[in-house]
Amino acid sequence: MPTSAELELLTGPEAADLLQAAVGAAGGELVSWTARQVDHRPASSTTVSYRASVRWGDGTRTETLAARAGTRRSPDAPGVVRVGDGDREVAVWRFPLDPELPGLTAACDPVALTVLLRSFGIEPGDLELRTLSYRPGRRAVIRVTTEAGGLVIKAVRPSKIADLHARHRLLAAAGLPVPASLGWTDDGLLVMPLLPGTSLRERLHAGVTELPSGEQVLALLDLLPPEAAELPRRQAWSEHAAHYAAVIGAALPTERERAAQIADAVLAVVRDGSGGREPTHGDLYETQLLVHDRAITGLLDVDTVGPGLRADDLACALAHLSVLTLMWSGQAPVVRRLGARWLTSFDRGLDPYDLRHRVAGVLLSLATGPHRVQASGWQIATVRRLDLVEQWLASAIQRGRARSGPHHIARVTT
């Protein structure tokens, strides 16, 4: 099925029939639905999550549903309903019955979770559960409040759980403020303590001005152990510029050519730095940093830690701050000041021309966000984010750089 047809099927009116098939198989009736998140991967699959109102025999409840179409087939599992017409097939399921996250059902069941925690030597007492995030087929994070304190349960694909546990142990031993893994299960659950502090994103949204400096961010990355550079490499966001341009083009054809030209401009520079062997976080931005006063007290989501270029970590942090200035008009001055301070700090040890291209590459990936979460007016929001990408590219050109050849990245000496 062509990718544009997948998008139309899973986000258009026909999606109602797909969702009814899933809830109907369990004895429910679909009352209403809204697409909440779209993960569109051209030439592979499209996965959409939904918030739905479903009428059951004991009343009407809000449910999270998910559907996937494309060449990447979801595994068979209890609760997965397959709907097809001979030419195409869609897998649909209700949260937490995710076929690729088999541990998630237990993580959302107080009785099963109590048994699990006791097997780890934790006597939980009365549990309170809250889903913090859910990416269908990829991961979920559940916050658990117990009489003994807070815990976080992370659900991932079982094939990834042992590696994730090892990463937490490695980084905690190196002195990084990451949650120490208390253990894991074969079906993909990692149990961790809740760290102190508030996310930097929450502090920015609250307008707090006492915030970590760029030097503190650099010092945090200095703690990454050399062994992290021996882990499997994950490509930087900017290296996927062509992919994200294609996603934008499929969702918003009027911006297809512009997005492709931006990707070409980014890749003309960042390809020179591929294969970096520095230890990196891989997806560093304000939500991953916990803060108390001005101190960084926690570093989250270390699934992506591995070899790369520190410039990509710093570009990721800057790009996320930059896009927040579009999302939060009231807090934009505080966010903009922090971004400017961090950029000044990061520029001292990096080529400013290269860094700004990497920021632009991350921003291109973030330009897919409004459509991915099906935000109201996502078309205009996407255009504004592309405008922001072009501003960073213009800033790169203004800074300039010394070049000894068409594919050489010069270092700035200080």
C-alpha positions as CSV (number, residue, x, y, z in Angstrom):
1,M,0.0,0.0,0.0
2,P,1.5,3.4,-0.9
3,T,2.6,5.4,2.1
4,S,0.2,8.3,1.2
5,A,-2.7,5.7,1.2
6,E,-1.6,4.5,4.6
7,L,-1.7,8.0,6.1
8,E,-5.1,8.6,4.5
9,L,-6.5,5.3,5.8
10,L,-5.2,5.6,9.3
11,T,-6.0,9.2,9.9
12,G,-9.1,9.7,7.7
13,P,-12.8,8.7,8.1
14,E,-12.1,5.0,7.3
15,A,-10.1,4.7,10.5
16,A,-13.4,4.5,12.5
17,D,-14.2,1.1,11.0
18,L,-10.7,-0.2,11.9
19,L,-11.1,1.0,15.5
20,Q,-14.6,-0.4,15.8
21,A,-13.2,-3.8,14.7
22,A,-10.8,-3.8,17.6
23,V,-13.2,-2.6,20.3
24,G,-16.0,-4.7,18.9
25,A,-14.0,-7.9,19.2
26,A,-13.7,-7.1,22.9
27,G,-17.4,-6.3,23.3
28,G,-17.3,-2.5,23.1
29,E,-18.8,0.1,20.8
30,L,-16.7,3.0,19.4
31,V,-18.4,6.4,20.3
32,S,-15.7,8.8,19.1
33,W,-12.0,9.0,18.3
34,T,-9.2,11.3,17.6
35,A,-5.7,10.5,16.1
36,R,-3.1,11.5,18.7
37,Q,0.2,10.4,17.3
38,V,1.4,9.4,13.8
39,D,4.7,7.5,13.2
40,H,5.1,7.5,9.5
41,R,8.0,5.7,8.0
42,P,8.0,5.8,4.2
43,A,8.6,2.5,2.5
44,S,8.1,0.6,5.8
45,S,5.0,1.3,7.9
46,T,2.6,3.9,9.4
47,T,1.6,3.5,13.1
48,V,-1.1,5.7,14.6
49,S,-2.3,6.0,18.2
50,Y,-5.7,7.3,19.0
51,R,-7.7,8.5,22.0
52,A,-11.2,7.0,21.8
53,S,-14.4,7.0,23.7
54,V,-15.7,3.5,24.0
55,R,-19.0,2.3,25.4
56,W,-18.8,-0.9,27.4
57,G,-21.4,-2.9,29.3
58,D,-20.5,-1.1,32.5
59,G,-20.2,2.4,31.1
60,T,-18.2,4.6,28.7
61,R,-14.5,5.0,29.1
62,T,-11.6,6.8,27.4
63,E,-9.2,4.3,25.7
64,T,-5.9,4.4,23.9
65,L,-5.9,2.5,20.6
66,A,-3.3,1.9,18.0
67,A,-3.2,0.7,14.4
68,R,-0.4,-0.1,12.0
69,A,-0.3,-0.6,8.2
70,G,2.5,-1.2,5.8
71,T,5.2,-3.8,5.0
72,R,6.4,-4.1,8.7
73,R,3.9,-6.6,10.1
74,S,2.9,-6.5,13.7
75,P,3.4,-9.8,15.5
76,D,0.4,-12.0,16.3
77,A,-0.6,-11.6,19.9
78,P,-3.7,-11.7,22.1
79,G,-5.8,-8.6,21.6
80,V,-4.5,-7.8,18.1
81,V,-7.3,-7.6,15.5
82,R,-6.3,-7.8,11.8
83,V,-8.5,-6.1,9.3
84,G,-7.9,-6.6,5.5
85,D,-9.5,-6.4,2.1
86,G,-7.1,-8.7,0.2
87,D,-4.7,-5.9,-0.9
88,R,-3.9,-4.4,2.5
89,E,-3.9,-5.4,6.1
90,V,-4.1,-3.3,9.2
91,A,-3.3,-4.5,12.8
92,V,-5.3,-2.8,15.5
93,W,-5.0,-3.1,19.3
94,R,-6.1,-1.5,22.6
95,F,-3.6,-0.2,25.1
96,P,-1.9,-2.0,26.9
97,L,-2.2,-5.0,24.6
98,D,0.7,-3.9,22.4
99,P,2.0,-6.9,20.4
100,E,5.6,-5.7,20.5
101,L,5.6,-4.8,24.2
102,P,4.5,-8.0,25.8
103,G,5.4,-6.8,29.3
104,L,3.2,-3.7,29.2
105,T,0.1,-5.5,30.2
106,A,1.6,-6.6,33.5
107,A,3.1,-3.1,34.1
108,C,-0.4,-1.7,33.9
109,D,-2.0,-4.3,36.2
110,P,-1.7,-3.5,39.9
111,V,-2.0,-7.2,40.9
112,A,0.5,-8.5,38.4
113,L,2.9,-5.6,39.1
114,T,2.7,-6.3,42.8
115,V,3.8,-9.8,42.2
116,L,6.6,-8.6,40.0
117,L,7.9,-6.0,42.4
118,R,7.9,-8.6,45.2
119,S,10.1,-10.8,43.1
120,F,12.6,-7.9,43.1
121,G,12.4,-7.6,46.9
122,I,10.2,-4.6,46.8
123,E,7.1,-4.6,49.1
124,P,4.9,-2.1,47.3
125,G,1.7,-1.9,49.4
126,D,-1.0,0.0,47.6
127,L,0.0,1.0,44.1
128,E,-0.9,4.0,42.0
129,L,-0.1,3.8,38.3
130,R,0.2,6.6,35.8
131,T,1.2,6.2,32.1
132,L,3.9,8.9,31.4
133,S,4.4,8.1,27.7
134,Y,3.5,5.5,25.1
135,R,4.9,5.0,21.6
136,P,3.1,2.0,20.0
137,G,5.4,-0.8,19.2
138,R,8.4,1.0,20.7
139,R,8.2,1.8,24.4
140,A,6.1,2.9,27.3
141,V,6.9,4.5,30.6
142,I,4.7,3.9,33.7
143,R,5.2,5.8,36.9
144,V,4.5,3.8,40.0
145,T,3.8,5.3,43.4
146,T,4.2,2.9,46.3
147,E,4.2,3.2,50.1
148,A,8.0,2.9,50.0
149,G,8.5,5.6,47.3
150,G,8.3,6.2,43.6
151,L,9.4,3.8,40.8
152,V,9.5,3.9,37.0
153,I,8.7,0.9,34.8
154,K,9.9,1.1,31.3
155,A,8.5,-1.3,28.7
156,V,10.6,-2.0,25.6
157,R,10.8,-4.8,23.0
158,P,12.2,-7.9,24.8
159,S,15.1,-8.0,22.4
160,K,16.3,-4.7,23.8
161,I,15.9,-5.2,27.5
162,A,19.2,-6.8,28.5
163,D,21.1,-4.1,26.7
164,L,19.1,-1.3,28.3
165,H,19.7,-2.8,31.8
166,A,23.5,-2.9,31.0
167,R,23.5,0.7,29.8
168,H,21.9,1.9,33.0
169,R,24.4,-0.1,35.1
170,L,27.4,1.2,33.0
171,L,26.4,4.8,33.2
172,A,25.5,4.7,36.9
173,A,28.9,3.2,37.7
174,A,30.6,6.1,35.8
175,G,28.9,8.6,38.1
176,L,26.2,9.8,35.7
177,P,22.9,10.7,37.4
178,V,20.9,8.1,35.6
179,P,18.3,5.8,37.3
180,A,20.0,2.7,38.5
181,S,18.4,-0.4,37.1
182,L,16.8,-2.6,39.8
183,G,16.4,-5.4,37.4
184,W,14.5,-6.5,34.3
185,T,12.1,-9.2,33.0
186,D,12.3,-11.4,29.9
187,D,9.2,-9.8,28.5
188,G,10.8,-6.3,28.3
189,L,10.3,-4.5,31.6
190,L,13.0,-2.4,33.4
191,V,12.4,-1.4,37.0
192,M,14.1,1.8,38.2
193,P,13.8,4.2,41.1
194,L,12.3,7.7,40.6
195,L,15.0,10.3,40.5
196,P,14.8,13.6,42.4
197,G,14.3,16.9,40.5
198,T,12.0,18.4,37.9
199,S,12.5,18.1,34.2
200,L,14.1,21.1,32.6
201,R,11.1,21.3,30.3
202,E,8.7,21.7,33.2
203,R,10.9,24.5,34.7
204,L,11.0,26.3,31.4
205,H,7.2,26.1,31.0
206,A,6.9,27.5,34.5
207,G,9.1,30.5,33.6
208,V,11.8,29.6,36.1
209,T,15.0,31.5,35.3
210,E,17.4,29.6,37.6
211,L,18.6,27.1,35.0
212,P,21.7,25.0,34.3
213,S,24.5,26.6,32.2
214,G,25.9,25.3,29.0
215,E,29.1,24.5,30.9
216,Q,27.0,22.2,33.2
217,V,25.7,20.4,30.2
218,L,29.2,19.9,28.8
219,A,30.4,18.7,32.2
220,L,27.6,16.1,32.3
221,L,28.6,14.8,28.9
222,D,32.2,14.6,30.1
223,L,31.1,11.9,32.5
224,L,30.1,9.6,29.7
225,P,32.5,6.6,30.0
226,P,34.8,5.6,27.1
227,E,33.0,2.2,27.1
228,A,29.9,4.1,25.7
229,A,31.8,4.6,22.5
230,E,32.0,0.9,22.0
231,L,28.2,0.4,22.0
232,P,26.3,0.1,18.7
233,R,26.2,3.4,16.8
234,R,22.9,5.2,16.2
235,Q,22.8,7.7,13.4
236,A,22.4,11.3,14.5
237,W,19.1,13.0,13.8
238,S,20.7,15.3,11.2
239,E,21.9,12.3,9.2
240,H,18.3,11.3,8.7
241,A,17.4,14.6,7.0
242,A,16.3,13.0,3.8
243,H,14.0,10.7,5.6
244,Y,12.3,13.5,7.5
245,A,12.0,15.6,4.4
246,A,10.2,12.7,2.8
247,V,7.9,12.4,5.8
248,I,7.1,16.1,5.5
249,G,6.5,15.8,1.8
250,A,4.1,12.9,2.2
251,A,2.1,14.7,4.9
252,L,2.3,18.2,3.3
253,P,3.0,18.0,-0.4
254,T,3.1,21.8,-0.8
255,E,6.3,21.7,1.2
256,R,7.9,18.7,-0.4
257,E,10.4,20.5,-2.5
258,R,11.4,23.0,0.2
259,A,11.9,20.2,2.7
260,A,14.1,18.3,0.2
261,Q,16.2,21.3,-0.5
262,I,16.7,21.8,3.3
263,A,17.8,18.2,3.7
264,D,20.3,18.6,0.8
265,A,21.8,21.6,2.5
266,V,22.1,19.8,5.9
267,L,23.5,16.6,4.4
268,A,26.1,18.5,2.4
269,V,27.7,19.4,5.7
270,V,26.9,16.8,8.3
271,R,27.9,13.8,6.2
272,D,31.5,15.0,6.8
273,G,31.2,14.1,10.4
274,S,29.6,10.7,10.2
275,G,31.3,7.9,12.1
276,G,32.3,9.9,15.1
277,R,33.6,7.9,18.0
278,E,33.0,10.2,21.0
279,P,30.7,8.8,23.7
280,T,27.3,10.6,23.3
281,H,23.8,10.5,24.8
282,G,22.2,10.4,21.3
283,D,19.0,12.2,22.1
284,L,19.8,15.0,24.5
285,Y,17.1,17.6,25.1
286,E,15.3,19.4,28.0
287,T,12.9,16.6,28.8
288,Q,15.8,14.3,29.5
289,L,17.4,16.5,32.1
290,L,16.1,16.7,35.7
291,V,17.0,19.8,37.6
292,H,17.0,21.1,41.2
293,D,17.8,24.8,41.5
294,R,20.5,25.2,39.0
295,A,22.0,21.7,39.3
296,I,21.3,18.8,36.9
297,T,20.1,15.9,39.1
298,G,19.1,13.4,36.5
299,L,19.7,12.2,32.9
300,L,17.0,10.1,31.4
301,D,16.3,7.8,28.3
302,V,19.8,6.4,27.8
303,D,18.6,3.9,25.2
304,T,20.4,5.9,22.6
305,V,23.8,6.2,24.3
306,G,26.7,5.3,22.0
307,P,29.4,6.5,19.7
308,G,29.0,9.7,17.7
309,L,29.8,13.4,17.8
310,R,29.3,15.5,20.8
311,A,28.2,18.3,18.4
312,D,25.1,16.2,17.6
313,D,24.1,16.0,21.3
314,L,24.5,19.8,21.7
315,A,22.7,20.4,18.4
316,C,19.8,18.3,19.6
317,A,19.6,20.3,22.9
318,L,19.6,23.6,21.0
319,A,17.1,22.5,18.4
320,H,14.5,21.5,21.0
321,L,14.9,24.8,22.8
322,S,14.5,26.6,19.6
323,V,11.3,24.9,18.7
324,L,9.9,25.6,22.1
325,T,10.0,29.3,21.3
326,L,7.4,28.6,18.7
327,M,5.2,26.4,20.9
328,W,5.2,28.5,24.1
329,S,4.8,32.2,23.2
330,G,4.5,33.2,26.9
331,Q,7.7,31.5,27.9
332,A,9.6,32.2,24.7
333,P,11.9,35.0,26.2
334,V,13.1,32.6,29.0
335,V,13.7,29.8,26.5
336,R,15.4,32.0,24.0
337,R,17.8,33.4,26.6
338,L,18.8,29.9,27.8
339,G,19.3,28.8,24.2
340,A,21.5,31.8,23.5
341,R,23.6,31.2,26.6
342,W,24.0,27.5,25.7
343,L,24.9,28.3,22.1
344,T,27.6,30.7,23.2
345,S,29.1,28.0,25.5
346,F,28.9,25.3,22.8
347,D,30.4,27.5,20.1
348,R,33.7,27.8,22.0
349,G,34.7,24.3,21.3
350,L,33.0,23.6,18.0
351,D,32.8,24.8,14.4
352,P,29.8,27.2,14.6
353,Y,29.0,26.6,10.9
354,D,28.9,22.8,11.4
355,L,27.0,23.1,14.7
356,R,24.2,25.3,13.1
357,H,23.8,22.8,10.3
358,R,23.3,20.0,12.8
359,V,20.8,22.1,14.7
360,A,19.0,22.6,11.4
361,G,19.0,18.8,10.8
362,V,17.4,18.1,14.2
363,L,14.8,20.9,13.6
364,L,13.9,19.2,10.3
365,S,13.1,16.1,12.3
366,L,11.1,18.1,14.7
367,A,9.1,19.7,11.9
368,T,7.4,16.4,11.5
369,G,6.1,16.8,15.1
370,P,2.8,18.7,14.5
371,H,1.6,16.1,12.1
372,R,2.9,13.2,14.2
373,V,0.8,14.3,17.2
374,Q,-2.1,15.5,14.9
375,A,-2.0,19.0,16.4
376,S,-4.7,21.4,15.5
377,G,-3.4,23.5,12.6
378,W,-0.5,21.2,12.1
379,Q,0.0,22.4,8.5
380,I,0.8,26.0,9.6
381,A,2.9,24.7,12.5
382,T,5.0,22.6,10.1
383,V,5.6,25.6,7.8
384,R,6.7,27.7,10.8
385,R,9.2,25.0,11.9
386,L,10.6,24.9,8.3
387,D,11.0,28.7,8.5
388,L,13.0,28.2,11.7
389,V,15.2,25.6,10.1
390,E,16.0,28.1,7.3
391,Q,16.9,30.7,9.9
392,W,19.5,28.4,11.4
393,L,20.9,27.7,8.0
394,A,21.1,31.4,7.3
395,S,22.9,31.9,10.6
396,A,25.4,29.2,9.6
397,I,26.1,31.0,6.4
398,Q,26.6,34.3,8.3
399,R,29.1,32.7,10.6
400,G,31.0,31.1,7.7
401,R,33.9,28.7,8.2
402,A,37.5,28.1,6.9
403,R,37.5,25.4,4.3
404,S,40.3,23.5,2.7
405,G,38.0,21.5,0.4
406,P,34.4,20.9,-0.4
407,H,34.0,18.1,2.3
408,H,36.3,19.3,5.0
409,I,35.0,20.4,8.4
410,A,37.4,23.0,10.0
411,R,37.7,23.2,13.7
412,V,37.5,26.6,15.4
413,T,40.5,27.2,17.7
414,T,40.0,29.2,20.9
